[in-house]
Amino acid sequence: MTFLPRGVPHTFLVEGDEPARLISFCFPGGFEAFFAAAGRPAEDEGLPPNEPPDVAKLQQVVGEFGLRFVGPPLRPAT
């Protein structure tokens, strides 16, 4: 479990060949709208296809929510 106060830059990276699941709790409520805007509707049951994120869409959405990307994307440890 990780607690990140508002305004703290952070990121995550999934390493390995297995799918990962992330549960995020945001208090106070409202930030779940970011995930809805940045994501896409499920095509069927289960995890979505493993494909790169739509960076242009993410850049648009982070601006709409007053967020910003910091630093380059993480790379897997070698």
C-alpha positions, -999 to +999 in steps of 0.1 A: +000+000+000+012+035-008-001+068+003+006+098-019-006+132-009-019+155-036+009+171-056+035+144-051+050+132-084+048+095-088+047+066-113+047+028-115+061+002-138+049-034-142+079-057-148+076-093-160+054-112-183+023-116-161-006-091-162-009-068-132-039-053-115-039-019-097-065-008-072-065+030-066-084+048-038-087+085-042-098+107-013-117+129-015-137+114-044-138+127-079-104+117-094-120+085-107-132+106-136-096+109-147-094+071-152-127+070-170-115+098-194-081+083-199-093+048-205-116+031-229-147+009-224-141-028-219-144-048-251-153-080-232-146-097-198-111-100-186-080-078-190-076-055-221-052-064-248-015-057-240-008-027-262+010+007-258-010+035-242-025+063-264+000+089-254-018+117-273-050+110-255-032+108-221-015+142-228-049+157-235-066+142-205-039+152-180-042+188-192-079+187-186-074+175-151-046+200-143-019+173-142+014+170-160+038+143-169+072+146-153+104+129-165+107+103-192+087+071-191+102+044-169+121+015-185+123-020-171+153-028-149+180-048-167 
